[in-house]
């Protein structure tokens, strides 16, 4: 899929609000997830379907057929279409995207895109193309249509359930700037579209608004590249990879949440609240605080767990191995050995070792499964569980 830009449009809501997050998150990987993998696959299926439909001059009436064909194509040859890495990393999470999901989410988007591409007023269409604003700010636009009069339409397909709106969307505005390569005078207007759950959400932005936004972007990039750029706490912290180590996020966020509830920044102020008698306004503040503390505590525990794995000690606490389910050492080999047992399969999927150990003759699966090592888990020192050991100590 290629490397990401330092100032990625998809993360622009974060770095525009907090320029310091760029330096703080440098070198930190984005953690893969089943949801992000599904999104990658759906985008690839959509891109293939739109490209194939445009080549054959199809309209929206062929969207179902195109998506069905491309669903099979992408899943049969994932690495050829750039999703092999995600398959390798998440191979045990049930990574295949069901055709029903594709028909529900992708087909309406593909049909919409093909109808726009077939508009005689559209001069050029870009599908999954790199759009560059500056040498360090660029991203891949899902769908861009450039009209003969100079206007631009930018479409972004969203496969997730969290609602995203087109109005004032910085990611789409950056794609619009990239589509016109920064030549504001050549663009009268841009139409920004978020396509999600089968419905387009549309917002129009003028060339003057784009010019003003471009100035804000350049200012944020300039500040981010200074020795000590500003760090700011807000909703944009939610997906920041650096929040686990950001003192601003921990200190200021916790302090503000507690002050909002109890008039000071102490934990007793929160603990002394009577939940049974809270008014609606205070209850809303409590929910806000709970959500913040939940995110912060999870991030803090991850950092402290990693430190303990490296030898750091915390009085009264230890690390144990988390539990993992039994798994096949080699799924293909297990399927071949167990082929004589029809009950071992929920066609066409091989059932789990735990299920089959209870139903097949004793010893049938003994040499075919393994118990993967669990992740380190931070617990009270009196808790039961197998002590965690650093596997690198025993490696060559």
The 8 nearest C-alpha neighbors of each residue, nearest first, counted from 0:
[[1, 81, 2, 82, 3, 80, 84, 39],
 [2, 0, 3, 81, 4, 139, 138, 129],
 [1, 3, 4, 0, 5, 138, 7, 137],
 [4, 2, 5, 1, 7, 138, 137, 6],
 [5, 3, 7, 6, 135, 136, 137, 2],
 [4, 6, 135, 7, 3, 136, 21, 137],
 [7, 5, 136, 4, 135, 8, 11, 137],
 [6, 8, 4, 9, 10, 136, 5, 137],
 [9, 7, 170, 11, 10, 138, 173, 6],
 [8, 10, 7, 170, 11, 138, 12, 169],
 [11, 9, 8, 7, 13, 12, 14, 6],
 [12, 10, 8, 13, 14, 15, 9, 7],
 [11, 13, 15, 10, 14, 169, 235, 16],
 [14, 12, 235, 11, 16, 10, 15, 17],
 [13, 15, 18, 17, 11, 16, 12, 20],
 [14, 16, 13, 12, 11, 17, 219, 18],
 [17, 15, 14, 13, 18, 12, 231, 235],
 [16, 18, 14, 231, 230, 19, 15, 20],
 [19, 17, 223, 14, 20, 229, 15, 219],
 [20, 18, 228, 230, 229, 21, 17, 223],
 [19, 21, 23, 18, 22, 17, 24, 14],
 [20, 22, 19, 24, 23, 18, 25, 14],
 [23, 21, 25, 24, 20, 19, 223, 224],
 [24, 22, 20, 21, 25, 241, 19, 245],
 [23, 25, 241, 27, 21, 22, 20, 240],
 [26, 24, 22, 27, 23, 21, 20, 241],
 [25, 27, 24, 28, 23, 22, 29, 21],
 [28, 26, 24, 25, 240, 29, 241, 23],
 [29, 27, 30, 26, 240, 24, 25, 31],
 [28, 30, 31, 240, 27, 239, 32, 238],
 [29, 31, 28, 32, 240, 27, 35, 33],
 [32, 30, 29, 35, 33, 36, 85, 88],
 [33, 31, 35, 34, 36, 30, 89, 37],
 [32, 34, 36, 35, 37, 92, 94, 89],
 [35, 33, 37, 32, 36, 38, 159, 31],
 [36, 34, 38, 32, 37, 33, 39, 31],
 [35, 37, 39, 33, 38, 34, 85, 32],
 [38, 36, 34, 40, 39, 35, 41, 33],
 [37, 39, 35, 41, 36, 40, 158, 42],
 [40, 38, 36, 42, 37, 41, 35, 43],
 [39, 41, 43, 37, 42, 38, 44, 36],
 [40, 42, 44, 38, 43, 39, 37, 45],
 [43, 41, 45, 39, 40, 44, 46, 38],
 [42, 44, 40, 46, 45, 41, 47, 39],
 [43, 45, 41, 47, 42, 69, 46, 70],
 [46, 44, 42, 48, 43, 47, 49, 41],
 [47, 45, 43, 49, 48, 44, 42, 50],
 [46, 48, 44, 50, 45, 49, 51, 43],
 [47, 49, 45, 51, 65, 46, 50, 66],
 [50, 48, 52, 46, 51, 47, 109, 53],
 [51, 49, 53, 47, 52, 48, 46, 54],
 [52, 50, 54, 48, 53, 49, 47, 55],
 [53, 51, 57, 49, 55, 54, 50, 56],
 [52, 54, 56, 50, 55, 51, 49, 57],
 [55, 53, 51, 52, 56, 50, 57, 49],
 [54, 56, 52, 53, 57, 51, 50, 58],
 [57, 55, 53, 54, 52, 58, 117, 113],
 [58, 56, 52, 55, 53, 61, 59, 113],
 [57, 59, 113, 114, 60, 61, 110, 56],
 [110, 58, 60, 62, 61, 113, 114, 111],
 [59, 61, 58, 62, 110, 63, 57, 64],
 [62, 60, 59, 64, 63, 58, 65, 57],
 [61, 63, 65, 59, 110, 64, 106, 60],
 [64, 62, 66, 65, 61, 106, 67, 102],
 [63, 65, 67, 61, 62, 66, 68, 69],
 [64, 66, 62, 48, 68, 63, 67, 69],
 [67, 65, 69, 63, 68, 64, 48, 70],
 [68, 66, 70, 64, 65, 69, 63, 71],
 [69, 67, 65, 66, 71, 70, 64, 72],
 [68, 70, 72, 66, 71, 44, 67, 48],
 [71, 69, 67, 73, 72, 68, 44, 66],
 [70, 72, 74, 69, 68, 73, 75, 67],
 [71, 73, 69, 75, 70, 74, 76, 68],
 [72, 74, 77, 76, 70, 75, 71, 69],
 [73, 75, 71, 77, 76, 72, 70, 95],
 [74, 76, 72, 73, 71, 77, 70, 78],
 [75, 77, 73, 79, 74, 78, 72, 80],
 [78, 76, 73, 82, 83, 74, 80, 79],
 [79, 77, 83, 81, 80, 82, 76, 84],
 [80, 78, 77, 76, 81, 83, 82, 73],
 [81, 79, 78, 77, 82, 73, 76, 43],
 [80, 82, 78, 79, 83, 0, 77, 84],
 [83, 81, 77, 78, 85, 84, 80, 86],
 [82, 84, 78, 86, 77, 85, 81, 87],
 [85, 83, 87, 86, 82, 88, 78, 81],
 [84, 86, 88, 87, 83, 82, 89, 36],
 [85, 87, 90, 83, 89, 84, 88, 82],
 [88, 86, 84, 90, 85, 89, 83, 91],
 [89, 87, 85, 86, 90, 84, 31, 91],
 [90, 88, 86, 91, 92, 87, 85, 94],
 [89, 91, 86, 87, 92, 88, 94, 93],
 [92, 90, 89, 93, 94, 88, 86, 87],
 [91, 93, 94, 89, 90, 33, 95, 32],
 [94, 92, 91, 95, 90, 89, 33, 96],
 [93, 95, 92, 90, 96, 89, 86, 33],
 [96, 94, 93, 97, 74, 37, 40, 92],
 [95, 97, 37, 94, 98, 100, 40, 101],
 [98, 96, 99, 100, 95, 101, 70, 102],
 [97, 99, 101, 100, 102, 96, 70, 67],
 [100, 98, 102, 97, 101, 103, 96, 104],
 [101, 99, 103, 98, 97, 102, 104, 96],
 [100, 102, 105, 98, 99, 104, 103, 106],
 [101, 103, 99, 106, 100, 105, 104, 98],
 [104, 102, 100, 101, 99, 105, 106, 197],
 [103, 105, 101, 196, 102, 197, 100, 106],
 [104, 106, 101, 108, 107, 102, 45, 109],
 [105, 107, 109, 102, 108, 62, 63, 104],
 [108, 106, 110, 197, 109, 105, 111, 104],
 [109, 107, 111, 105, 106, 110, 112, 194],
 [108, 110, 106, 112, 111, 107, 49, 62],
 [59, 109, 111, 107, 113, 62, 108, 112],
 [110, 112, 108, 114, 109, 113, 107, 115],
 [113, 111, 109, 115, 110, 114, 116, 108],
 [114, 112, 116, 110, 58, 115, 111, 59],
 [113, 115, 117, 111, 116, 58, 112, 59],
 [116, 114, 112, 118, 117, 113, 111, 121],
 [117, 115, 113, 114, 118, 112, 124, 121],
 [116, 118, 114, 115, 113, 119, 58, 56],
 [117, 119, 115, 120, 121, 116, 114, 122],
 [120, 118, 121, 117, 122, 116, 115, 146],
 [119, 121, 118, 146, 147, 122, 148, 117],
 [122, 120, 146, 119, 118, 145, 123, 147],
 [121, 123, 146, 147, 145, 120, 124, 119],
 [124, 122, 145, 121, 144, 125, 146, 116],
 [123, 125, 144, 143, 145, 116, 126, 122],
 [124, 126, 143, 142, 128, 144, 127, 123],
 [125, 127, 142, 128, 141, 46, 143, 124],
 [128, 126, 141, 140, 139, 142, 125, 46],
 [129, 127, 139, 126, 140, 125, 130, 141],
 [130, 128, 139, 138, 140, 131, 137, 127],
 [129, 131, 177, 138, 137, 178, 139, 174],
 [132, 130, 137, 177, 133, 136, 129, 138],
 [131, 133, 177, 136, 137, 176, 180, 181],
 [134, 132, 136, 135, 131, 137, 177, 181],
 [133, 135, 136, 132, 131, 137, 4, 5],
 [134, 136, 133, 5, 4, 6, 137, 132],
 [137, 135, 6, 133, 132, 7, 4, 134],
 [136, 138, 131, 130, 132, 4, 7, 135],
 [139, 137, 129, 130, 8, 7, 140, 131],
 [138, 140, 129, 128, 127, 130, 141, 137],
 [139, 141, 127, 128, 142, 174, 129, 138],
 [140, 142, 127, 155, 126, 154, 139, 156],
 [143, 141, 126, 154, 140, 125, 153, 127],
 [142, 144, 153, 125, 124, 152, 154, 145],
 [145, 143, 124, 152, 151, 123, 146, 121],
 [144, 146, 151, 123, 122, 121, 150, 124],
 [147, 145, 121, 122, 150, 149, 148, 120],
 [146, 148, 122, 149, 120, 121, 145, 150],
 [147, 149, 146, 150, 120, 187, 145, 186],
 [150, 148, 186, 146, 147, 185, 187, 151],
 [151, 149, 188, 146, 189, 186, 187, 148],
 [150, 152, 189, 145, 144, 146, 190, 153],
 [151, 153, 190, 144, 143, 189, 191, 145],
 [154, 152, 143, 191, 142, 192, 190, 175],
 [155, 153, 192, 142, 193, 143, 191, 141],
 [154, 156, 193, 141, 194, 192, 157, 142],
 [155, 157, 194, 193, 195, 158, 154, 141],
 [158, 156, 195, 159, 194, 155, 193, 38],
 [157, 159, 38, 195, 156, 104, 160, 41],
 [160, 158, 157, 161, 38, 34, 195, 162],
 [159, 161, 162, 158, 196, 195, 157, 163],
 [162, 160, 159, 163, 157, 158, 195, 164],
 [161, 163, 160, 164, 195, 159, 157, 196],
 [162, 164, 161, 165, 193, 195, 157, 168],
 [165, 163, 166, 193, 200, 162, 168, 167],
 [164, 166, 168, 193, 202, 192, 201, 200],
 [167, 165, 168, 202, 164, 201, 191, 203],
 [168, 166, 169, 165, 172, 202, 164, 171],
 [167, 169, 165, 166, 170, 171, 172, 164],
 [170, 168, 172, 171, 173, 167, 11, 12],
 [169, 171, 8, 173, 172, 9, 168, 11],
 [172, 170, 174, 173, 169, 168, 175, 191],
 [171, 173, 169, 175, 174, 170, 176, 168],
 [174, 172, 176, 170, 175, 171, 169, 177],
 [173, 175, 177, 171, 172, 176, 178, 130],
 [174, 176, 172, 178, 173, 177, 171, 153],
 [177, 175, 173, 174, 179, 178, 181, 180],
 [178, 176, 130, 131, 132, 180, 174, 175],
 [177, 179, 175, 176, 180, 130, 174, 143],
 [178, 180, 177, 176, 181, 182, 175, 186],
 [181, 179, 177, 178, 182, 176, 132, 131],
 [180, 182, 176, 179, 183, 177, 132, 178],
 [181, 183, 184, 180, 185, 179, 186, 176],
 [182, 184, 185, 186, 181, 206, 210, 179],
 [185, 183, 186, 182, 187, 206, 181, 207],
 [186, 184, 183, 182, 149, 187, 179, 150],
 [185, 187, 149, 183, 184, 150, 188, 206],
 [188, 186, 206, 150, 205, 149, 185, 189],
 [189, 187, 205, 150, 206, 186, 204, 151],
 [188, 190, 151, 204, 152, 150, 203, 205],
 [189, 191, 203, 152, 202, 153, 151, 204],
 [192, 190, 153, 202, 201, 152, 165, 203],
 [193, 191, 201, 154, 200, 165, 153, 199],
 [192, 194, 155, 200, 165, 199, 154, 156],
 [193, 195, 199, 156, 198, 155, 157, 192],
 [194, 196, 157, 197, 198, 156, 193, 158],
 [197, 195, 104, 198, 194, 158, 103, 160],
 [196, 198, 107, 195, 104, 108, 194, 199],
 [197, 199, 195, 194, 196, 200, 107, 108],
 [200, 198, 194, 193, 192, 201, 195, 197],
 [199, 201, 193, 192, 165, 194, 164, 198],
 [202, 200, 192, 191, 165, 199, 193, 190],
 [203, 201, 191, 166, 165, 190, 192, 204],
 [202, 204, 190, 189, 191, 205, 201, 188],
 [205, 203, 189, 188, 208, 190, 202, 206],
 [206, 204, 188, 208, 207, 209, 189, 187],
 [205, 207, 209, 187, 188, 208, 186, 210],
 [208, 206, 210, 205, 209, 211, 183, 204],
 [209, 207, 211, 205, 210, 206, 212, 204],
 [208, 210, 206, 212, 207, 211, 213, 205],
 [209, 211, 207, 213, 208, 212, 206, 183],
 [212, 210, 208, 214, 213, 209, 207, 215],
 [213, 211, 209, 215, 214, 210, 208, 216],
 [212, 214, 216, 210, 215, 211, 209, 217],
 [213, 215, 217, 211, 212, 216, 218, 210],
 [216, 214, 212, 218, 213, 217, 219, 211],
 [217, 215, 213, 219, 214, 218, 220, 212],
 [216, 218, 220, 214, 219, 215, 221, 213],
 [217, 219, 221, 215, 216, 220, 222, 214],
 [220, 218, 222, 216, 221, 217, 15, 18],
 [219, 221, 223, 217, 222, 218, 216, 224],
 [220, 222, 218, 224, 219, 223, 217, 225],
 [223, 221, 219, 225, 224, 220, 228, 218],
 [224, 222, 18, 220, 228, 221, 225, 19],
 [223, 225, 221, 222, 220, 226, 228, 22],
 [224, 226, 222, 223, 227, 228, 221, 19],
 [227, 225, 228, 224, 223, 222, 22, 19],
 [228, 226, 225, 229, 19, 223, 224, 222],
 [229, 227, 19, 223, 225, 222, 18, 226],
 [228, 230, 19, 18, 17, 231, 227, 223],
 [229, 231, 19, 17, 20, 18, 228, 247],
 [232, 230, 17, 229, 233, 16, 247, 248],
 [231, 233, 248, 236, 252, 247, 230, 234],
 [234, 232, 235, 236, 231, 237, 252, 16],
 [233, 235, 236, 237, 232, 13, 238, 12],
 [234, 236, 13, 233, 237, 12, 238, 239],
 [237, 235, 239, 234, 238, 233, 232, 242],
 [238, 236, 235, 239, 234, 294, 242, 233],
 [239, 237, 236, 240, 235, 242, 13, 10],
 [238, 240, 236, 241, 242, 237, 235, 13],
 [241, 239, 242, 24, 238, 27, 29, 243],
 [242, 240, 24, 239, 243, 244, 23, 245],
 [241, 243, 245, 244, 239, 240, 248, 236],
 [244, 242, 298, 241, 245, 299, 302, 240],
 [243, 245, 242, 241, 246, 302, 299, 23],
 [246, 244, 242, 248, 247, 243, 241, 249],
 [247, 245, 249, 248, 250, 244, 251, 242],
 [248, 246, 245, 250, 251, 249, 230, 232],
 [247, 249, 252, 245, 246, 232, 250, 251],
 [250, 248, 246, 247, 252, 253, 251, 245],
 [251, 249, 247, 253, 252, 246, 248, 254],
 [250, 252, 254, 247, 253, 248, 249, 255],
 [251, 253, 255, 248, 254, 249, 250, 256],
 [254, 252, 256, 255, 250, 251, 249, 257],
 [253, 255, 264, 251, 257, 252, 256, 258],
 [256, 254, 258, 252, 257, 253, 251, 259],
 [255, 257, 253, 259, 254, 288, 258, 252],
 [258, 256, 264, 260, 254, 259, 255, 261],
 [259, 257, 263, 262, 264, 255, 260, 261],
 [258, 260, 256, 257, 255, 261, 262, 284],
 [261, 259, 257, 258, 262, 256, 269, 284],
 [262, 260, 268, 258, 263, 257, 259, 269],
 [261, 263, 258, 260, 259, 264, 257, 268],
 [264, 262, 258, 261, 265, 257, 268, 259],
 [263, 265, 258, 257, 254, 266, 262, 255],
 [266, 264, 267, 268, 263, 257, 269, 258],
 [265, 267, 268, 269, 270, 264, 257, 271],
 [268, 266, 270, 269, 265, 271, 261, 272],
 [269, 267, 261, 266, 271, 270, 265, 272],
 [268, 270, 267, 266, 271, 272, 261, 257],
 [269, 271, 267, 272, 268, 266, 273, 265],
 [272, 270, 268, 269, 267, 273, 261, 266],
 [273, 271, 270, 269, 274, 268, 277, 261],
 [274, 272, 275, 276, 271, 277, 270, 269],
 [273, 275, 277, 276, 272, 282, 285, 278],
 [274, 276, 273, 277, 272, 278, 282, 279],
 [277, 275, 274, 273, 278, 272, 282, 279],
 [278, 276, 274, 282, 275, 281, 273, 279],
 [277, 279, 281, 280, 282, 276, 283, 274],
 [280, 278, 282, 281, 283, 277, 284, 276],
 [279, 281, 283, 282, 278, 284, 277, 285],
 [282, 280, 284, 283, 278, 279, 277, 285],
 [281, 283, 285, 279, 284, 280, 277, 278],
 [284, 282, 286, 280, 281, 285, 279, 287],
 [285, 283, 287, 281, 282, 286, 288, 260],
 [284, 286, 282, 288, 287, 283, 289, 281],
 [285, 287, 289, 283, 288, 284, 290, 282],
 [286, 288, 284, 290, 285, 289, 291, 283],
 [289, 287, 285, 291, 286, 290, 256, 292],
 [290, 288, 286, 292, 291, 287, 293, 285],
 [289, 291, 293, 287, 288, 292, 286, 294],
 [290, 292, 288, 294, 293, 289, 295, 287],
 [293, 291, 295, 289, 294, 290, 296, 288],
 [292, 294, 290, 296, 291, 295, 289, 297],
 [295, 293, 297, 291, 292, 296, 298, 290],
 [294, 296, 292, 298, 297, 293, 299, 291],
 [297, 295, 299, 293, 298, 294, 292, 300],
 [298, 296, 300, 294, 295, 299, 293, 301],
 [297, 299, 243, 295, 301, 296, 300, 294],
 [300, 298, 296, 302, 301, 297, 295, 243],
 [299, 301, 303, 297, 302, 298, 304, 296],
 [300, 302, 304, 298, 299, 303, 305, 297],
 [303, 301, 305, 299, 300, 304, 306, 298],
 [304, 302, 306, 300, 305, 301, 307, 299],
 [305, 303, 307, 301, 306, 302, 300, 377],
 [304, 306, 308, 302, 303, 307, 301, 309],
 [307, 305, 303, 309, 308, 304, 311, 302],
 [306, 308, 311, 310, 304, 309, 305, 312],
 [307, 309, 305, 306, 310, 304, 389, 311],
 [308, 310, 306, 307, 311, 305, 389, 304],
 [311, 309, 307, 308, 312, 306, 305, 389],
 [310, 312, 307, 306, 309, 313, 308, 303],
 [313, 311, 307, 310, 314, 317, 316, 306],
 [312, 314, 316, 315, 311, 317, 307, 303],
 [315, 313, 316, 312, 317, 380, 379, 311],
 [314, 316, 380, 379, 313, 317, 381, 378],
 [317, 315, 380, 379, 314, 313, 378, 377],
 [316, 318, 380, 378, 377, 379, 319, 315],
 [319, 317, 377, 376, 387, 375, 386, 378],
 [320, 318, 386, 387, 376, 385, 375, 384],
 [321, 319, 375, 387, 373, 374, 385, 376],
 [320, 322, 373, 374, 376, 375, 319, 323],
 [323, 321, 373, 320, 324, 372, 374, 371],
 [322, 324, 373, 371, 325, 372, 321, 370],
 [325, 323, 326, 370, 322, 371, 353, 352],
 [324, 326, 370, 369, 352, 353, 368, 323],
 [327, 325, 368, 369, 324, 352, 370, 328],
 [326, 328, 368, 330, 329, 367, 369, 352],
 [329, 327, 368, 369, 367, 326, 330, 333],
 [330, 328, 327, 332, 331, 333, 367, 368],
 [329, 331, 333, 327, 332, 334, 328, 349],
 [332, 330, 334, 333, 329, 335, 336, 327],
 [333, 331, 335, 329, 334, 330, 336, 367],
 [332, 334, 330, 336, 335, 331, 367, 337],
 [333, 335, 331, 337, 332, 336, 338, 330],
 [336, 334, 332, 338, 333, 337, 331, 339],
 [337, 335, 333, 334, 338, 332, 339, 364],
 [338, 336, 334, 339, 335, 340, 333, 343],
 [337, 339, 335, 340, 336, 334, 341, 343],
 [340, 338, 337, 341, 336, 335, 343, 342],
 [339, 341, 338, 342, 343, 337, 359, 344],
 [342, 340, 343, 344, 339, 338, 337, 345],
 [341, 343, 340, 344, 345, 359, 358, 355],
 [344, 342, 341, 340, 350, 349, 355, 337],
 [345, 343, 349, 346, 342, 350, 348, 341],
 [344, 346, 348, 347, 349, 350, 343, 342],
 [347, 345, 348, 344, 349, 343, 350, 341],
 [346, 348, 345, 344, 349, 350, 343, 334],
 [347, 349, 346, 345, 344, 350, 343, 334],
 [350, 348, 344, 343, 345, 334, 351, 347],
 [349, 351, 344, 343, 348, 345, 354, 352],
 [350, 352, 354, 353, 355, 349, 326, 325],
 [353, 351, 355, 354, 356, 325, 326, 368],
 [354, 352, 356, 351, 355, 325, 357, 324],
 [353, 355, 351, 352, 356, 357, 350, 358],
 [354, 356, 358, 352, 357, 359, 353, 351],
 [357, 355, 353, 354, 358, 359, 352, 364],
 [356, 358, 355, 354, 359, 353, 360, 361],
 [357, 359, 355, 356, 360, 354, 342, 343],
 [360, 358, 355, 356, 357, 361, 363, 340],
 [359, 361, 363, 362, 358, 356, 357, 364],
 [362, 360, 363, 359, 356, 364, 365, 357],
 [361, 363, 365, 364, 360, 366, 356, 359],
 [364, 362, 361, 360, 365, 359, 356, 337],
 [363, 365, 367, 362, 366, 356, 368, 352],
 [366, 364, 362, 367, 363, 368, 361, 356],
 [367, 365, 364, 368, 362, 363, 369, 328],
 [366, 368, 364, 365, 328, 327, 333, 369],
 [369, 367, 327, 328, 326, 366, 325, 352],
 [368, 370, 326, 325, 328, 371, 327, 367],
 [369, 371, 325, 326, 372, 324, 323, 368],
 [372, 370, 323, 369, 373, 325, 326, 324],
 [371, 373, 370, 323, 374, 320, 322, 321],
 [374, 372, 321, 320, 322, 323, 371, 375],
 [373, 375, 321, 320, 376, 372, 322, 319],
 [376, 374, 320, 319, 318, 321, 387, 373],
 [375, 377, 319, 318, 321, 320, 374, 378],
 [376, 378, 318, 317, 304, 319, 375, 316],
 [379, 377, 316, 317, 318, 380, 376, 382],
 [378, 380, 316, 381, 382, 315, 317, 377],
 [379, 381, 316, 317, 315, 382, 378, 318],
 [382, 380, 379, 383, 316, 315, 378, 317],
 [383, 381, 379, 380, 378, 384, 317, 319],
 [384, 382, 381, 385, 319, 380, 386, 378],
 [383, 385, 319, 386, 382, 320, 321, 387],
 [384, 386, 319, 320, 387, 383, 321, 318],
 [387, 385, 319, 318, 320, 384, 388, 317],
 [386, 388, 319, 320, 318, 375, 385, 389],
 [389, 387, 390, 386, 308, 319, 392, 320],
 [388, 390, 391, 392, 308, 387, 393, 309],
 [391, 389, 392, 393, 388, 394, 387, 372],
 [390, 392, 394, 393, 389, 395, 388, 309],
 [393, 391, 390, 394, 389, 388, 395, 309],
 [394, 392, 391, 390, 395, 389, 388, 387],
 [395, 393, 391, 392, 390, 389, 388, 372],
 [394, 393, 391, 392, 390, 389, 388, 309]]
